[in-house]
Amino acid sequence: MENPILVEALRGPTVESFHRGAVAVVDDQGRVVWSCGDIERAIFPRSAVKLLQALPLVASGAADRLGLSAAELAIACASHGGEPAHAATAASTLAKAGVDVGVLECGAHWPYHEQSQRDMARNGQEPTALNNNCSGKHAGFVCVGCATSGLTGPALFDFMRGYAEPEHPVMRQVTQAISRATDHSLAQAPMGVDGCSIPTYAIPLFNLALGFARAGTGQGLPPDLAQAAQRLRQAIAAEPFMVAGSGRFDTLVMQRLGERVCCKIGAEGVYCASLPEKGWGVALKMDDGNTARAAEVVMAALIEALLPLSADDSAAMRQLSETTMSNWRGRRVGSLRAAHDFRTALPSFS
């Protein structure tokens, strides 16, 4: 089954290349609202499921025990740009758990945010794990272990060592939460290692969309996970900068639409979103793994079509689904747009 063309890249007025993919829109009862392409093929969701990975942070009681703020909860669901505020918030999360950056197992990389990279280099600073785009998520995992283990001192550090491994008690809680939300057993699912060293499991788009529908309404989830999902969504809506950062798609969309959309990019062209007022979840995968260029265009077109929006909000989504491409001189050379057949299949849903 060949997936349909979802995005076209134009050089001048001519289509130069295109991107195929699949989309699932599912309600919290497991009914397919709309789909295109193969939504049963299992794919690695990567960072798109950070909302689901953070559920134990709240459901375990760790967030309340440590007094985590909305910003600290939001960054636990983030793929952030490593800007100073992101690094500081990840650090404050760890401090509340009584540990520091040394406990993180995500590795270090330069901030994705270019100006932050330049500032650090100018000041002779080297990146730490706090600058890693997954530092907030890992800080959340550490909080779960620190708050629920009942250990302190050297015993706590011994317990937390290897928390990113699939058999660690913390990671087992994370895996169970994802499995429960998506109604997909991960025991036999293909497993890989994500960029930040935690396990990632292959899950069909249908089940990913179901998980995000349930996270939006709480239906189909046990009470502790339903309450956790609601609290995390509210934190993200209150602190959308923490989830991505300056000029990033997820932050821009949620700054504008608030709790109406909880969306999260993943690597290799994966995107997931919850639309609570509709009771729908959305999951998409670009066949060629194109994330920033193609997956964002598709998600913007879906949001525009699936939600009733004001004229201003609709125009903002259209700017994200029909973008201008310029060269280094600032000269317009083409555009990127949701494919006509894909877009025309959607308008009746708004």
Secondary structure, DSSP 8 states (H G I E B T S, - for coil): ----EEEEEEETTEEEEEEEEEEEEEETTS-EEEEES-SSSEE--GGGGHHHHTHHHHHTSHHHHHT--HHHHHHTT------HHHHHHHHHHHHHTT--GGG--S-----SSHHHHHHHHHTT----GGGSTTHHHHHHHHHHHHHHH---HHHHHHHHTTTTSTTSHHHHHHHHHHHHHHT---SSS-EEE-TTSSEEE-EEHHHHHHHHHHHHH-TTS-HHHHHHHHHHHHHHHH-GGGGS-TT-HHHHHHHHHGGG-EEEEETTTEEEEEETTTTEEEEEEETT--IIIIIHHHHHHHHHHHS---HHHHHHHHHHHEEEEE-TTS-EEEEEEE-HHHHHTSGGG-
